[in-house]
Amino acid sequence: MSNVITKIRTFIFENFLFDAEEDALQNDTSFLEQGIIDSTGVLELVEWIEEEFGFTVGDEEIVPENFDSVNLLCDYLSQKTEKCLQPT
């Protein structure tokens, strides 16, 4: 598992899933459809991304295609930073 996926999962568990078991979230699980993150949560996620990865997320980039699962978020981050492509 890439280091970035681990960071994303850790953030989701610490801020939205709290005491859930690790298998409660698959990397392709929709955050919105499963009620894991709501619109306010998306803004928290964007703020974390900007702080953690050091770039500004454009308003036009805040769409489900970029933020609705661990895998989609990792793909988005790889386009922005290429960190998802590095082995752990």
PDB file of N, CA, C and O in Angstrom:
ATOM      1  N   MET A   1       0.864  -1.180   0.000  1.00  0.00           N
ATOM      2  CA  MET A   1       0.000   0.000   0.000  1.00  0.00           C
ATOM      3  C   MET A   1       0.899   1.229   0.000  1.00  0.00           C
ATOM      4  O   MET A   1       1.844   1.330   0.783  1.00  0.00           O
ATOM      5  N   SER A   2       0.590   2.140  -0.877  1.00  0.00           N
ATOM      6  CA  SER A   2       1.464   3.303  -0.963  1.00  0.00           C
ATOM      7  C   SER A   2       1.342   4.162   0.287  1.00  0.00           C
ATOM      8  O   SER A   2       0.342   4.122   1.005  1.00  0.00           O
ATOM      9  N   ASN A   3       2.372   4.923   0.517  1.00  0.00           N
ATOM     10  CA  ASN A   3       2.417   5.816   1.662  1.00  0.00           C
ATOM     11  C   ASN A   3       1.283   6.829   1.627  1.00  0.00           C
ATOM     12  O   ASN A   3       0.737   7.186   2.672  1.00  0.00           O
ATOM     13  N   VAL A   4       0.927   7.291   0.447  1.00  0.00           N
ATOM     14  CA  VAL A   4      -0.151   8.281   0.324  1.00  0.00           C
ATOM     15  C   VAL A   4      -1.497   7.646   0.645  1.00  0.00           C
ATOM     16  O   VAL A   4      -2.324   8.262   1.318  1.00  0.00           O
ATOM     17  N   ILE A   5      -1.725   6.435   0.177  1.00  0.00           N
ATOM     18  CA  ILE A   5      -2.980   5.744   0.513  1.00  0.00           C
ATOM     19  C   ILE A   5      -3.072   5.561   2.022  1.00  0.00           C
ATOM     20  O   ILE A   5      -4.137   5.754   2.607  1.00  0.00           O
ATOM     21  N   THR A   6      -1.974   5.192   2.650  1.00  0.00           N
ATOM     22  CA  THR A   6      -1.965   5.047   4.109  1.00  0.00           C
ATOM     23  C   THR A   6      -2.308   6.369   4.780  1.00  0.00           C
ATOM     24  O   THR A   6      -3.078   6.388   5.740  1.00  0.00           O
ATOM     25  N   LYS A   7      -1.751   7.474   4.294  1.00  0.00           N
ATOM     26  CA  LYS A   7      -2.061   8.792   4.867  1.00  0.00           C
ATOM     27  C   LYS A   7      -3.534   9.137   4.705  1.00  0.00           C
ATOM     28  O   LYS A   7      -4.165   9.636   5.637  1.00  0.00           O
ATOM     29  N   ILE A   8      -4.082   8.872   3.522  1.00  0.00           N
ATOM     30  CA  ILE A   8      -5.496   9.166   3.272  1.00  0.00           C
ATOM     31  C   ILE A   8      -6.368   8.337   4.209  1.00  0.00           C
ATOM     32  O   ILE A   8      -7.270   8.869   4.856  1.00  0.00           O
ATOM     33  N   ARG A   9      -6.101   7.044   4.280  1.00  0.00           N
ATOM     34  CA  ARG A   9      -6.904   6.162   5.143  1.00  0.00           C
ATOM     35  C   ARG A   9      -6.818   6.593   6.599  1.00  0.00           C
ATOM     36  O   ARG A   9      -7.827   6.609   7.304  1.00  0.00           O
ATOM     37  N   THR A  10      -5.625   6.941   7.049  1.00  0.00           N
ATOM     38  CA  THR A  10      -5.448   7.385   8.439  1.00  0.00           C
ATOM     39  C   THR A  10      -6.274   8.636   8.699  1.00  0.00           C
ATOM     40  O   THR A  10      -6.930   8.739   9.736  1.00  0.00           O
ATOM     41  N   PHE A  11      -6.252   9.590   7.770  1.00  0.00           N
ATOM     42  CA  PHE A  11      -7.042  10.809   7.941  1.00  0.00           C
ATOM     43  C   PHE A  11      -8.534  10.487   8.011  1.00  0.00           C
ATOM     44  O   PHE A  11      -9.242  11.008   8.873  1.00  0.00           O
ATOM     45  N   ILE A  12      -9.010   9.637   7.114  1.00  0.00           N
ATOM     46  CA  ILE A  12     -10.433   9.285   7.092  1.00  0.00           C
ATOM     47  C   ILE A  12     -10.837   8.607   8.392  1.00  0.00           C
ATOM     48  O   ILE A  12     -11.874   8.944   8.962  1.00  0.00           O
ATOM     49  N   PHE A  13     -10.045   7.666   8.870  1.00  0.00           N
ATOM     50  CA  PHE A  13     -10.390   6.973  10.108  1.00  0.00           C
ATOM     51  C   PHE A  13     -10.333   7.905  11.309  1.00  0.00           C
ATOM     52  O   PHE A  13     -11.202   7.845  12.179  1.00  0.00           O
ATOM     53  N   GLU A  14      -9.333   8.756  11.370  1.00  0.00           N
ATOM     54  CA  GLU A  14      -9.190   9.656  12.522  1.00  0.00           C
ATOM     55  C   GLU A  14     -10.250  10.755  12.560  1.00  0.00           C
ATOM     56  O   GLU A  14     -10.592  11.250  13.634  1.00  0.00           O
ATOM     57  N   ASN A  15     -10.768  11.138  11.399  1.00  0.00           N
ATOM     58  CA  ASN A  15     -11.690  12.275  11.353  1.00  0.00           C
ATOM     59  C   ASN A  15     -13.139  11.927  11.042  1.00  0.00           C
ATOM     60  O   ASN A  15     -14.034  12.729  11.308  1.00  0.00           O
ATOM     61  N   PHE A  16     -13.387  10.742  10.482  1.00  0.00           N
ATOM     62  CA  PHE A  16     -14.759  10.414  10.086  1.00  0.00           C
ATOM     63  C   PHE A  16     -15.225   9.038  10.554  1.00  0.00           C
ATOM     64  O   PHE A  16     -16.408   8.868  10.852  1.00  0.00           O
ATOM     65  N   LEU A  17     -14.357   8.079  10.627  1.00  0.00           N
ATOM     66  CA  LEU A  17     -14.777   6.721  10.993  1.00  0.00           C
ATOM     67  C   LEU A  17     -14.413   6.357  12.427  1.00  0.00           C
ATOM     68  O   LEU A  17     -14.888   5.348  12.949  1.00  0.00           O
ATOM     69  N   PHE A  18     -13.602   7.143  13.048  1.00  0.00           N
ATOM     70  CA  PHE A  18     -13.231   7.020  14.459  1.00  0.00           C
ATOM     71  C   PHE A  18     -12.855   5.591  14.854  1.00  0.00           C
ATOM     72  O   PHE A  18     -11.749   5.148  14.545  1.00  0.00           O
ATOM     73  N   ASP A  19     -13.735   4.867  15.520  1.00  0.00           N
ATOM     74  CA  ASP A  19     -13.387   3.555  16.073  1.00  0.00           C
ATOM     75  C   ASP A  19     -13.706   2.393  15.146  1.00  0.00           C
ATOM     76  O   ASP A  19     -13.685   1.240  15.576  1.00  0.00           O
ATOM     77  N   ALA A  20     -13.999   2.674  13.888  1.00  0.00           N
ATOM     78  CA  ALA A  20     -14.343   1.602  12.941  1.00  0.00           C
ATOM     79  C   ALA A  20     -13.136   0.697  12.703  1.00  0.00           C
ATOM     80  O   ALA A  20     -11.986   1.118  12.823  1.00  0.00           O
ATOM     81  N   GLU A  21     -13.429  -0.546  12.365  1.00  0.00           N
ATOM     82  CA  GLU A  21     -12.373  -1.500  12.028  1.00  0.00           C
ATOM     83  C   GLU A  21     -11.754  -1.130  10.683  1.00  0.00           C
ATOM     84  O   GLU A  21     -12.396  -0.487   9.853  1.00  0.00           O
ATOM     85  N   GLU A  22     -10.525  -1.530  10.478  1.00  0.00           N
ATOM     86  CA  GLU A  22      -9.787  -1.210   9.243  1.00  0.00           C
ATOM     87  C   GLU A  22     -10.533  -1.675   7.998  1.00  0.00           C
ATOM     88  O   GLU A  22     -10.477  -1.015   6.961  1.00  0.00           O
ATOM     89  N   ASP A  23     -11.234  -2.810   8.090  1.00  0.00           N
ATOM     90  CA  ASP A  23     -11.935  -3.324   6.907  1.00  0.00           C
ATOM     91  C   ASP A  23     -13.271  -2.619   6.646  1.00  0.00           C
ATOM     92  O   ASP A  23     -13.983  -2.984   5.711  1.00  0.00           O
ATOM     93  N   ALA A  24     -13.616  -1.625   7.450  1.00  0.00           N
ATOM     94  CA  ALA A  24     -14.854  -0.864   7.245  1.00  0.00           C
ATOM     95  C   ALA A  24     -14.759   0.048   6.024  1.00  0.00           C
ATOM     96  O   ALA A  24     -15.774   0.563   5.556  1.00  0.00           O
ATOM     97  N   LEU A  25     -13.576   0.246   5.519  1.00  0.00           N
ATOM     98  CA  LEU A  25     -13.379   1.124   4.368  1.00  0.00           C
ATOM     99  C   LEU A  25     -12.497   0.440   3.337  1.00  0.00           C
ATOM    100  O   LEU A  25     -11.313   0.196   3.568  1.00  0.00           O
ATOM    101  N   GLN A  26     -13.102   0.133   2.189  1.00  0.00           N
ATOM    102  CA  GLN A  26     -12.322  -0.360   1.054  1.00  0.00           C
ATOM    103  C   GLN A  26     -11.832   0.863   0.285  1.00  0.00           C
ATOM    104  O   GLN A  26     -12.451   1.925   0.346  1.00  0.00           O
ATOM    105  N   ASN A  27     -10.753   0.722  -0.419  1.00  0.00           N
ATOM    106  CA  ASN A  27     -10.182   1.881  -1.117  1.00  0.00           C
ATOM    107  C   ASN A  27     -11.076   2.411  -2.241  1.00  0.00           C
ATOM    108  O   ASN A  27     -10.904   3.547  -2.682  1.00  0.00           O
ATOM    109  N   ASP A  28     -12.033   1.592  -2.710  1.00  0.00           N
ATOM    110  CA  ASP A  28     -12.945   2.071  -3.742  1.00  0.00           C
ATOM    111  C   ASP A  28     -14.339   2.418  -3.203  1.00  0.00           C
ATOM    112  O   ASP A  28     -15.246   2.697  -3.988  1.00  0.00           O
ATOM    113  N   THR A  29     -14.520   2.405  -1.894  1.00  0.00           N
ATOM    114  CA  THR A  29     -15.800   2.769  -1.277  1.00  0.00           C
ATOM    115  C   THR A  29     -16.082   4.254  -1.486  1.00  0.00           C
ATOM    116  O   THR A  29     -15.219   5.099  -1.248  1.00  0.00           O
ATOM    117  N   SER A  30     -17.309   4.566  -1.937  1.00  0.00           N
ATOM    118  CA  SER A  30     -17.708   5.964  -2.128  1.00  0.00           C
ATOM    119  C   SER A  30     -17.926   6.621  -0.770  1.00  0.00           C
ATOM    120  O   SER A  30     -18.747   6.166   0.026  1.00  0.00           O
ATOM    121  N   PHE A  31     -17.184   7.695  -0.515  1.00  0.00           N
ATOM    122  CA  PHE A  31     -17.364   8.436   0.738  1.00  0.00           C
ATOM    123  C   PHE A  31     -18.772   9.014   0.843  1.00  0.00           C
ATOM    124  O   PHE A  31     -19.392   8.968   1.905  1.00  0.00           O
ATOM    125  N   LEU A  32     -19.270   9.556  -0.262  1.00  0.00           N
ATOM    126  CA  LEU A  32     -20.571  10.231  -0.246  1.00  0.00           C
ATOM    127  C   LEU A  32     -21.724   9.230  -0.198  1.00  0.00           C
ATOM    128  O   LEU A  32     -22.639   9.387   0.611  1.00  0.00           O
ATOM    129  N   GLU A  33     -21.695   8.214  -1.043  1.00  0.00           N
ATOM    130  CA  GLU A  33     -22.779   7.229  -1.065  1.00  0.00           C
ATOM    131  C   GLU A  33     -22.882   6.464   0.241  1.00  0.00           C
ATOM    132  O   GLU A  33     -23.986   6.101   0.647  1.00  0.00           O
ATOM    133  N   GLN A  34     -21.781   6.213   0.901  1.00  0.00           N
ATOM    134  CA  GLN A  34     -21.789   5.469   2.156  1.00  0.00           C
ATOM    135  C   GLN A  34     -21.977   6.377   3.371  1.00  0.00           C
ATOM    136  O   GLN A  34     -22.023   5.898   4.505  1.00  0.00           O
ATOM    137  N   GLY A  35     -22.084   7.681   3.136  1.00  0.00           N
ATOM    138  CA  GLY A  35     -22.303   8.610   4.246  1.00  0.00           C
ATOM    139  C   GLY A  35     -21.085   8.797   5.131  1.00  0.00           C
ATOM    140  O   GLY A  35     -21.211   9.240   6.273  1.00  0.00           O
ATOM    141  N   ILE A  36     -19.928   8.470   4.630  1.00  0.00           N
ATOM    142  CA  ILE A  36     -18.696   8.606   5.410  1.00  0.00           C
ATOM    143  C   ILE A  36     -18.320  10.080   5.538  1.00  0.00           C
ATOM    144  O   ILE A  36     -17.904  10.534   6.604  1.00  0.00           O
ATOM    145  N   ILE A  37     -18.471  10.815   4.448  1.00  0.00           N
ATOM    146  CA  ILE A  37     -18.134  12.233   4.421  1.00  0.00           C
ATOM    147  C   ILE A  37     -19.298  12.996   3.797  1.00  0.00           C
ATOM    148  O   ILE A  37     -19.829  12.583   2.766  1.00  0.00           O
ATOM    149  N   ASP A  38     -19.694  14.098   4.412  1.00  0.00           N
ATOM    150  CA  ASP A  38     -20.702  14.982   3.818  1.00  0.00           C
ATOM    151  C   ASP A  38     -19.995  16.198   3.223  1.00  0.00           C
ATOM    152  O   ASP A  38     -18.766  16.226   3.154  1.00  0.00           O
ATOM    153  N   SER A  39     -20.754  17.195   2.798  1.00  0.00           N
ATOM    154  CA  SER A  39     -20.138  18.352   2.135  1.00  0.00           C
ATOM    155  C   SER A  39     -19.165  19.088   3.059  1.00  0.00           C
ATOM    156  O   SER A  39     -18.131  19.577   2.604  1.00  0.00           O
ATOM    157  N   THR A  40     -19.485  19.169   4.338  1.00  0.00           N
ATOM    158  CA  THR A  40     -18.565  19.796   5.290  1.00  0.00           C
ATOM    159  C   THR A  40     -17.295  18.957   5.407  1.00  0.00           C
ATOM    160  O   THR A  40     -16.191  19.494   5.502  1.00  0.00           O
ATOM    161  N   GLY A  41     -17.460  17.661   5.401  1.00  0.00           N
ATOM    162  CA  GLY A  41     -16.309  16.771   5.475  1.00  0.00           C
ATOM    163  C   GLY A  41     -15.404  16.906   4.267  1.00  0.00           C
ATOM    164  O   GLY A  41     -14.183  16.802   4.383  1.00  0.00           O
ATOM    165  N   VAL A  42     -16.001  17.139   3.108  1.00  0.00           N
ATOM    166  CA  VAL A  42     -15.191  17.346   1.899  1.00  0.00           C
ATOM    167  C   VAL A  42     -14.308  18.578   2.079  1.00  0.00           C
ATOM    168  O   VAL A  42     -13.143  18.578   1.682  1.00  0.00           O
ATOM    169  N   LEU A  43     -14.865  19.615   2.674  1.00  0.00           N
ATOM    170  CA  LEU A  43     -14.060  20.828   2.909  1.00  0.00           C
ATOM    171  C   LEU A  43     -12.921  20.549   3.893  1.00  0.00           C
ATOM    172  O   LEU A  43     -11.813  21.058   3.723  1.00  0.00           O
ATOM    173  N   GLU A  44     -13.195  19.735   4.926  1.00  0.00           N
ATOM    174  CA  GLU A  44     -12.124  19.332   5.851  1.00  0.00           C
ATOM    175  C   GLU A  44     -11.047  18.551   5.101  1.00  0.00           C
ATOM    176  O   GLU A  44      -9.853  18.746   5.326  1.00  0.00           O
ATOM    177  N   LEU A  45     -11.479  17.680   4.219  1.00  0.00           N
ATOM    178  CA  LEU A  45     -10.541  16.879   3.428  1.00  0.00           C
ATOM    179  C   LEU A  45      -9.684  17.769   2.532  1.00  0.00           C
ATOM    180  O   LEU A  45      -8.477  17.560   2.416  1.00  0.00           O
ATOM    181  N   VAL A  46     -10.300  18.745   1.907  1.00  0.00           N
ATOM    182  CA  VAL A  46      -9.569  19.683   1.046  1.00  0.00           C
ATOM    183  C   VAL A  46      -8.533  20.458   1.872  1.00  0.00           C
ATOM    184  O   VAL A  46      -7.389  20.616   1.447  1.00  0.00           O
ATOM    185  N   GLU A  47      -8.936  20.932   3.034  1.00  0.00           N
ATOM    186  CA  GLU A  47      -8.004  21.672   3.895  1.00  0.00           C
ATOM    187  C   GLU A  47      -6.815  20.803   4.291  1.00  0.00           C
ATOM    188  O   GLU A  47      -5.672  21.259   4.289  1.00  0.00           O
ATOM    189  N   TRP A  48      -7.099  19.541   4.630  1.00  0.00           N
ATOM    190  CA  TRP A  48      -6.012  18.617   4.992  1.00  0.00           C
ATOM    191  C   TRP A  48      -5.075  18.392   3.805  1.00  0.00           C
ATOM    192  O   TRP A  48      -3.855  18.414   3.965  1.00  0.00           O
ATOM    193  N   ILE A  49      -5.635  18.179   2.628  1.00  0.00           N
ATOM    194  CA  ILE A  49      -4.813  17.956   1.429  1.00  0.00           C
ATOM    195  C   ILE A  49      -3.893  19.151   1.185  1.00  0.00           C
ATOM    196  O   ILE A  49      -2.704  18.983   0.914  1.00  0.00           O
ATOM    197  N   GLU A  50      -4.447  20.347   1.283  1.00  0.00           N
ATOM    198  CA  GLU A  50      -3.640  21.549   1.031  1.00  0.00           C
ATOM    199  C   GLU A  50      -2.497  21.662   2.036  1.00  0.00           C
ATOM    200  O   GLU A  50      -1.382  22.036   1.673  1.00  0.00           O
ATOM    201  N   GLU A  51      -2.772  21.338   3.298  1.00  0.00           N
ATOM    202  CA  GLU A  51      -1.721  21.411   4.322  1.00  0.00           C
ATOM    203  C   GLU A  51      -0.720  20.271   4.167  1.00  0.00           C
ATOM    204  O   GLU A  51       0.488  20.491   4.255  1.00  0.00           O
ATOM    205  N   GLU A  52      -1.206  19.068   3.940  1.00  0.00           N
ATOM    206  CA  GLU A  52      -0.352  17.874   3.897  1.00  0.00           C
ATOM    207  C   GLU A  52       0.521  17.819   2.647  1.00  0.00           C
ATOM    208  O   GLU A  52       1.683  17.417   2.702  1.00  0.00           O
ATOM    209  N   PHE A  53      -0.069  18.238   1.498  1.00  0.00           N
ATOM    210  CA  PHE A  53       0.647  18.070   0.241  1.00  0.00           C
ATOM    211  C   PHE A  53       1.153  19.375  -0.354  1.00  0.00           C
ATOM    212  O   PHE A  53       1.840  19.366  -1.376  1.00  0.00           O
ATOM    213  N   GLY A  54       0.819  20.501   0.277  1.00  0.00           N
ATOM    214  CA  GLY A  54       1.430  21.775  -0.075  1.00  0.00           C
ATOM    215  C   GLY A  54       0.998  22.398  -1.376  1.00  0.00           C
ATOM    216  O   GLY A  54       1.802  23.056  -2.036  1.00  0.00           O
ATOM    217  N   PHE A  55      -0.253  22.212  -1.768  1.00  0.00           N
ATOM    218  CA  PHE A  55      -0.759  22.917  -2.941  1.00  0.00           C
ATOM    219  C   PHE A  55      -2.208  23.316  -2.684  1.00  0.00           C
ATOM    220  O   PHE A  55      -2.871  22.780  -1.796  1.00  0.00           O
ATOM    221  N   THR A  56      -2.683  24.270  -3.484  1.00  0.00           N
ATOM    222  CA  THR A  56      -4.058  24.743  -3.357  1.00  0.00           C
ATOM    223  C   THR A  56      -4.966  23.961  -4.291  1.00  0.00           C
ATOM    224  O   THR A  56      -4.671  23.797  -5.475  1.00  0.00           O
ATOM    225  N   VAL A  57      -6.068  23.486  -3.744  1.00  0.00           N
ATOM    226  CA  VAL A  57      -7.064  22.758  -4.534  1.00  0.00           C
ATOM    227  C   VAL A  57      -8.008  23.787  -5.151  1.00  0.00           C
ATOM    228  O   VAL A  57      -8.627  24.573  -4.433  1.00  0.00           O
ATOM    229  N   GLY A  58      -8.118  23.783  -6.456  1.00  0.00           N
ATOM    230  CA  GLY A  58      -9.021  24.703  -7.148  1.00  0.00           C
ATOM    231  C   GLY A  58     -10.478  24.326  -6.928  1.00  0.00           C
ATOM    232  O   GLY A  58     -10.803  23.145  -6.803  1.00  0.00           O
ATOM    233  N   ASP A  59     -11.353  25.320  -6.879  1.00  0.00           N
ATOM    234  CA  ASP A  59     -12.777  25.052  -6.685  1.00  0.00           C
ATOM    235  C   ASP A  59     -13.312  24.071  -7.725  1.00  0.00           C
ATOM    236  O   ASP A  59     -14.137  23.216  -7.404  1.00  0.00           O
ATOM    237  N   GLU A  60     -12.848  24.190  -8.966  1.00  0.00           N
ATOM    238  CA  GLU A  60     -13.312  23.315 -10.025  1.00  0.00           C
ATOM    239  C   GLU A  60     -12.825  21.876  -9.859  1.00  0.00           C
ATOM    240  O   GLU A  60     -13.323  20.975 -10.535  1.00  0.00           O
ATOM    241  N   GLU A  61     -11.857  21.651  -8.969  1.00  0.00           N
ATOM    242  CA  GLU A  61     -11.324  20.301  -8.731  1.00  0.00           C
ATOM    243  C   GLU A  61     -12.066  19.566  -7.626  1.00  0.00           C
ATOM    244  O   GLU A  61     -11.878  18.363  -7.442  1.00  0.00           O
ATOM    245  N   ILE A  62     -12.910  20.286  -6.887  1.00  0.00           N
ATOM    246  CA  ILE A  62     -13.638  19.679  -5.771  1.00  0.00           C
ATOM    247  C   ILE A  62     -14.905  19.033  -6.322  1.00  0.00           C
ATOM    248  O   ILE A  62     -16.003  19.580  -6.223  1.00  0.00           O
ATOM    249  N   VAL A  63     -14.717  17.863  -6.898  1.00  0.00           N
ATOM    250  CA  VAL A  63     -15.802  17.095  -7.512  1.00  0.00           C
ATOM    251  C   VAL A  63     -15.657  15.636  -7.081  1.00  0.00           C
ATOM    252  O   VAL A  63     -14.563  15.198  -6.724  1.00  0.00           O
ATOM    253  N   PRO A  64     -16.764  14.879  -7.113  1.00  0.00           N
ATOM    254  CA  PRO A  64     -16.691  13.462  -6.707  1.00  0.00           C
ATOM    255  C   PRO A  64     -15.642  12.665  -7.481  1.00  0.00           C
ATOM    256  O   PRO A  64     -15.046  11.737  -6.934  1.00  0.00           O
ATOM    257  N   GLU A  65     -15.415  13.010  -8.724  1.00  0.00           N
ATOM    258  CA  GLU A  65     -14.427  12.281  -9.523  1.00  0.00           C
ATOM    259  C   GLU A  65     -13.019  12.378  -8.926  1.00  0.00           C
ATOM    260  O   GLU A  65     -12.159  11.557  -9.247  1.00  0.00           O
ATOM    261  N   ASN A  66     -12.776  13.358  -8.071  1.00  0.00           N
ATOM    262  CA  ASN A  66     -11.473  13.509  -7.424  1.00  0.00           C
ATOM    263  C   ASN A  66     -11.478  13.130  -5.944  1.00  0.00           C
ATOM    264  O   ASN A  66     -10.438  12.753  -5.404  1.00  0.00           O
ATOM    265  N   PHE A  67     -12.638  13.225  -5.276  1.00  0.00           N
ATOM    266  CA  PHE A  67     -12.647  13.146  -3.807  1.00  0.00           C
ATOM    267  C   PHE A  67     -13.566  12.082  -3.225  1.00  0.00           C
ATOM    268  O   PHE A  67     -13.770  12.069  -2.011  1.00  0.00           O
ATOM    269  N   ASP A  68     -14.127  11.192  -4.033  1.00  0.00           N
ATOM    270  CA  ASP A  68     -15.167  10.310  -3.508  1.00  0.00           C
ATOM    271  C   ASP A  68     -14.699   8.946  -3.021  1.00  0.00           C
ATOM    272  O   ASP A  68     -15.532   8.140  -2.608  1.00  0.00           O
ATOM    273  N   SER A  69     -13.435   8.661  -3.052  1.00  0.00           N
ATOM    274  CA  SER A  69     -12.924   7.397  -2.494  1.00  0.00           C
ATOM    275  C   SER A  69     -11.420   7.543  -2.284  1.00  0.00           C
ATOM    276  O   SER A  69     -10.795   8.489  -2.762  1.00  0.00           O
ATOM    277  N   VAL A  70     -10.867   6.594  -1.568  1.00  0.00           N
ATOM    278  CA  VAL A  70      -9.414   6.605  -1.355  1.00  0.00           C
ATOM    279  C   VAL A  70      -8.696   6.516  -2.700  1.00  0.00           C
ATOM    280  O   VAL A  70      -7.750   7.261  -2.952  1.00  0.00           O
ATOM    281  N   ASN A  71      -9.147   5.602  -3.563  1.00  0.00           N
ATOM    282  CA  ASN A  71      -8.478   5.438  -4.856  1.00  0.00           C
ATOM    283  C   ASN A  71      -8.597   6.681  -5.739  1.00  0.00           C
ATOM    284  O   ASN A  71      -7.624   7.102  -6.366  1.00  0.00           O
ATOM    285  N   LEU A  72      -9.810   7.271  -5.782  1.00  0.00           N
ATOM    286  CA  LEU A  72      -9.974   8.478  -6.597  1.00  0.00           C
ATOM    287  C   LEU A  72      -9.119   9.620  -6.064  1.00  0.00           C
ATOM    288  O   LEU A  72      -8.521  10.370  -6.836  1.00  0.00           O
ATOM    289  N   LEU A  73      -9.065   9.745  -4.753  1.00  0.00           N
ATOM    290  CA  LEU A  73      -8.250  10.799  -4.154  1.00  0.00           C
ATOM    291  C   LEU A  73      -6.768  10.556  -4.421  1.00  0.00           C
ATOM    292  O   LEU A  73      -6.019  11.496  -4.686  1.00  0.00           O
ATOM    293  N   CYS A  74      -6.351   9.306  -4.351  1.00  0.00           N
ATOM    294  CA  CYS A  74      -4.956   8.974  -4.648  1.00  0.00           C
ATOM    295  C   CYS A  74      -4.633   9.282  -6.110  1.00  0.00           C
ATOM    296  O   CYS A  74      -3.561   9.807  -6.413  1.00  0.00           O
ATOM    297  N   ASP A  75      -5.559   8.954  -7.013  1.00  0.00           N
ATOM    298  CA  ASP A  75      -5.353   9.281  -8.430  1.00  0.00           C
ATOM    299  C   ASP A  75      -5.217  10.795  -8.620  1.00  0.00           C
ATOM    300  O   ASP A  75      -4.343  11.272  -9.345  1.00  0.00           O
ATOM    301  N   TYR A  76      -6.102  11.533  -7.953  1.00  0.00           N
ATOM    302  CA  TYR A  76      -6.046  12.998  -8.048  1.00  0.00           C
ATOM    303  C   TYR A  76      -4.703  13.511  -7.531  1.00  0.00           C
ATOM    304  O   TYR A  76      -4.056  14.342  -8.168  1.00  0.00           O
ATOM    305  N   LEU A  77      -4.294  13.000  -6.360  1.00  0.00           N
ATOM    306  CA  LEU A  77      -3.022  13.446  -5.780  1.00  0.00           C
ATOM    307  C   LEU A  77      -1.839  13.054  -6.653  1.00  0.00           C
ATOM    308  O   LEU A  77      -0.858  13.792  -6.748  1.00  0.00           O
ATOM    309  N   SER A  78      -1.936  11.889  -7.290  1.00  0.00           N
ATOM    310  CA  SER A  78      -0.822  11.479  -8.162  1.00  0.00           C
ATOM    311  C   SER A  78      -0.694  12.418  -9.350  1.00  0.00           C
ATOM    312  O   SER A  78       0.411  12.704  -9.810  1.00  0.00           O
ATOM    313  N   GLN A  79      -1.829  12.895  -9.843  1.00  0.00           N
ATOM    314  CA  GLN A  79      -1.782  13.870 -10.934  1.00  0.00           C
ATOM    315  C   GLN A  79      -1.167  15.183 -10.457  1.00  0.00           C
ATOM    316  O   GLN A  79      -0.459  15.856 -11.206  1.00  0.00           O
ATOM    317  N   LYS A  80      -1.441  15.536  -9.213  1.00  0.00           N
ATOM    318  CA  LYS A  80      -0.954  16.805  -8.673  1.00  0.00           C
ATOM    319  C   LYS A  80       0.486  16.706  -8.160  1.00  0.00           C
ATOM    320  O   LYS A  80       1.247  17.669  -8.254  1.00  0.00           O
ATOM    321  N   THR A  81       0.860  15.535  -7.615  1.00  0.00           N
ATOM    322  CA  THR A  81       2.155  15.447  -6.943  1.00  0.00           C
ATOM    323  C   THR A  81       3.021  14.270  -7.372  1.00  0.00           C
ATOM    324  O   THR A  81       4.234  14.294  -7.160  1.00  0.00           O
ATOM    325  N   GLU A  82       2.427  13.241  -7.971  1.00  0.00           N
ATOM    326  CA  GLU A  82       3.105  12.000  -8.352  1.00  0.00           C
ATOM    327  C   GLU A  82       3.564  11.187  -7.161  1.00  0.00           C
ATOM    328  O   GLU A  82       4.325  10.237  -7.348  1.00  0.00           O
ATOM    329  N   LYS A  83       3.140  11.508  -5.931  1.00  0.00           N
ATOM    330  CA  LYS A  83       3.568  10.757  -4.752  1.00  0.00           C
ATOM    331  C   LYS A  83       2.938   9.371  -4.673  1.00  0.00           C
ATOM    332  O   LYS A  83       3.534   8.469  -4.083  1.00  0.00           O
ATOM    333  N   CYS A  84       1.767   9.175  -5.239  1.00  0.00           N
ATOM    334  CA  CYS A  84       1.117   7.870  -5.177  1.00  0.00           C
ATOM    335  C   CYS A  84       1.890   6.823  -5.969  1.00  0.00           C
ATOM    336  O   CYS A  84       1.714   5.626  -5.747  1.00  0.00           O
ATOM    337  N   LEU A  85       2.732   7.255  -6.878  1.00  0.00           N
ATOM    338  CA  LEU A  85       3.461   6.327  -7.718  1.00  0.00           C
ATOM    339  C   LEU A  85       4.720   5.806  -7.050  1.00  0.00           C
ATOM    340  O   LEU A  85       5.340   4.867  -7.549  1.00  0.00           O
ATOM    341  N   GLN A  86       5.110   6.400  -5.929  1.00  0.00           N
ATOM    342  CA  GLN A  86       6.330   5.986  -5.260  1.00  0.00           C
ATOM    343  C   GLN A  86       6.045   4.794  -4.350  1.00  0.00           C
ATOM    344  O   GLN A  86       5.055   4.801  -3.619  1.00  0.00           O
ATOM    345  N   PRO A  87       6.904   3.764  -4.385  1.00  0.00           N
ATOM    346  CA  PRO A  87       6.716   2.627  -3.476  1.00  0.00           C
ATOM    347  C   PRO A  87       6.953   3.054  -2.031  1.00  0.00           C
ATOM    348  O   PRO A  87       7.645   4.034  -1.755  1.00  0.00           O
ATOM    349  N   THR A  88       6.349   2.278  -1.107  1.00  0.00           N
ATOM    350  CA  THR A  88       6.517   2.598   0.321  1.00  0.00           C
ATOM    351  C   THR A  88       7.819   2.067   0.831  1.00  0.00           C
ATOM    352  O   THR A  88       8.136   2.238   2.008  1.00  0.00           O
TER     353      THR A  88
END
